[in-house]
Amino acid sequence: MDVLAIVSDTHANSRLGLCVPSFNLLDGGTYRANRTQRWLWNNWLEFWQEFDALEGRKGAIFNGDMIDGDSKKRSYQTITNNPAEMVDLANLVLLPALDVLDYCVFLKGTPAHVGKSANLEETLARDVTIAELNGENNYAWDNFYGEVGGVVFDIKHHGKLGHKPWTRPNSINALAVELVLAYTKRRERLPDVAIRSHRHLMADSYDNYAVRVIANGCWQMQNEYGHVVSDDLPDISGLIFECENGEYELTKKSYIPGRRKLWTNTP
């Protein structure tokens, strides 16, 4: 049995992203996780504890935007501007995962978050002894086309997704067809499952096409930009595949925040 976790968009260094309870800064002082981050961290620990309880060889795909470097300087919602501290923090965030894994793969995220050529994620991955090279000399992969327990995966960070709940499935259904055509043209084996991230929302084409396409969620709550473009909340989630002899069982782990307190002017 092979067990594969797929997570993305942890956005370590964002004040709305994953963070350890406290983080010592290089020049002194300590950043302490806020209430939102403590909630994310507790769910992150639970996710990896449940993953660790499963039997089999354990791997993970870290599907991009594991660090939020905010290279465009669009927000004040970051913890530090020092790239060394960003990587140190991301390393600490990943420890609960790395402690239970046999191997992992890092995929490149968005340049606005992880820098040109995903330099922050490349640096992060080089610190991880169980990280797999991409066949060249890079630890941060552009995309993953691989077989785990006989199940073939096509995974990369960026993927389209409809902006409205009723249009959300359209993009992944279209991608499913595009992948069938692209792989057929290249005379390559079709993936059983394709995973995309980036949009912080979940969607699934299920068994409607020869390739199942899944949009995975994130580990960052709504930031300043998110409040502008959406009235919906991000999907805090991760995927766990149990693969054997070309068959798989999928568990989608989702975490829903508590309801907002309704303000009222009633005395």
N, C-alpha and C positions, 0 to 999 in steps of 0.2 A: 504493500500500500504506500502510495505517495500522497502527502498532504501539502497543499500549496495555498498560502495566504497571499492575497493581493490587496494592497493598501496604497493610498496616494494622498497628495495634497495635505500633508501634515502641517506645512507652513510654519515650521519652527522658526522663531524670531518674530513672528507676528504676535501682537498682544491678544489676538483672537484665535491663534493657532495652538498646537500642542506645545506644552512646556512642562518641564519637571517642576515640582513644588517650589524649589528655590534654586537660583543659579547665580554663582559668584562671578562677577565681572572682573576682567583682567586688571583694571586699574583700581580695584577696590569697590566695595559696595555689593549689594545683593539684590537681584530682581526676584520678587516673590509672585508666584502665579496668582492671577485674579480668580474670581469665583467661576467664571466661564471656563478658564483653563483648568481649574481643579476638577470640574465636572468632566471635561474632555479626558484628562489624565486618568481618572478613575475608570472610565469606559475603555480607554486604551489598555490599561492593565487587565481588565476583565477579558477583553478580546484575546490577548495573548495567553492568558491563563486557560481559557477554553480551548484555544488552539493547541497548547502544550498537552492537554489531556488526551488528545487524539493519538492513535497508534500509527506509526509509519515514519518514513524518511521525510523530514520537514524542510520545506523551502519557502521563500517569499519573493515576490516581485514588489519592489518599491517603485511605484509608477509615477514618479516625477513630482516636482514642487514639494520636496521634503524640507526645503529651506525657503524662507521668504526674505530675500535680500533687498527687495524693493529698489531695483537698480534705476527705475525711472523717478524715484523720489516723489511718488504720488500721494504718500500718506505719512502721518505722524504715528501710525499705529504699529510701530516696530520697537523692539527691545534695545537693539544696538545697531550701530553702523559699521562695526568692526567685523570683517569677514572671518577672522580667526575665531571670534566669539560665536558667530553664527554657526560655524562648523562644530565647535565644541558643544554648543547647546543641542544641535541636531544629533550628535553622537550620544548624548545623555538620553535624549528622547527615544532613540532606537534601542537602548540597552534591553528593555523588557522583551523585545522581539529577538534580538541577536542572541540572547541567553538561551533561547529554545530552538534555534534554527541550525540546520546542517549546512545550508548554503543560501545565498540570496543574489538577486540581480537588481541593479539600479538602472532605471530608465531616465532619460533626460526630460526635464520639465520645460517651463516657459522662461525665455531669456529675461523677461521683466522681473522674475522672481529669483532665478538661479544663475543669472548672468549669461554672457555670450559663451557659446559652446558648453553651456551648463557647467561652468567652471566650479561653482560651489558644490554641485552634486558629484562632480568628478573628484574633488578634494575629499568630500565626505566618504565616498565609496572606497578611496584608497586607504582610508584608516580602518576599513573593515576587512579582517583577514579571511572571512568566508565569502567575500564578494567575488562573483565570477567575471572574468574578462569577456569582452564581446567578440573575441576571435582576433582582434588586432591588439592594440596596446591600451585601449580605453576601458575604464571601469563603468562609465556612464554610457549606456546603450541608447541608440536612436529608437529601436523597436526590438521586440522579442518575438522570434518565431521558433518555438521549441516544443518538445514533446515531454510530458510528465506523466508517468504511469500509463503510457499509451495514448494519452489525450493530447491533441495538438492545439497549442495556444498561439494567437496573434495578439500581442499586447503593445500598446504605445500610449503616451500620455494624452495627446491632443485628439479630440473627437467632437463632432458636431452634435448638437442636441437642440430640439425645439425650445423656444423661449417660453412657450405657454404649455400648461399641463396637457391640453388636448392636441398639441402639435409635437409634444416631446417624442412619441414613438416614431414619427415620420423619418427623422434623420437616421436612427439606428436601423430601421427597416431598409432604408435606402443603402446604408453602408453594408448590410448583409448581402444585398444583391451585388454591389460593387466589388466586394471581396470575392464572391463566387466567380465573377467575370475576370477579375485580375489574376487570381490564382490559376484559373483555367487557361488563361492566355500564357502564363509562365510555365504551364505544365507542372505545377507544384501541388503537393498534397494539400487539400483544403484544410484549414483549421477547423476544429470542432467548436472552439469558442474564441471570440474576439472581445477584448476588453479595452475600453477607452475611459479616460478620466477627464480632468481639467474643468468641467462645468459644475462640479460639486453637487450633482444631482444623479439619482439612480433611474435607470430605465432598462428594459429587457425585451428583446425580440422573441424570446422563448424558442419554440421549435417551428416557427413559421417558415424558416429558410434552412438551407443546408448548413449555413454557418450561424451559430447563435451569437448575437452581439449584446453585450452588457455594458451599460454606462455605470461606473462605480461612483460612489460619493466621496466624501472628504473627511478631514479632521480639523476643520477650521469653521468657527461660527461666523455669522454675518459680519463682515467688516464694512467700512465706510462706503466702498464701491458697491458692495452687494446691496446695501440699503437703497442705493440710487436706482439700480437696474431691476430689482425684483421685490415683490411683496411676499415671496415664498422664503422659507428658511433652507439652508443647505441640508443635504442628507448626510448625517454623520454615520459612516458605515465602512465595512470591510467585507471582503469575500473570502470564503474558505472552500477549497475544492479537495475532495477525497477521490483520488484517481487510482484505478487499477484495471489492467487489461483493456484499456481503451474506453472504459466506462467511468462516469464520475457522478458524485453527489455534491450538490452545491448548497452551502449554507450562507445566507445573506444576513450579516449581523448589522442591525440598525439601532441607533440610540436617539431617542426623542427627548428634547429638553422639556422641563416643566412649563406649565402654562404661565403666561405673563400675568402679573397682577393688574387687574382693571382699576384704573384711577377713577375716582368719583369725587365730586364736590359736595356730596352729602355729608353733613356734620356727623 
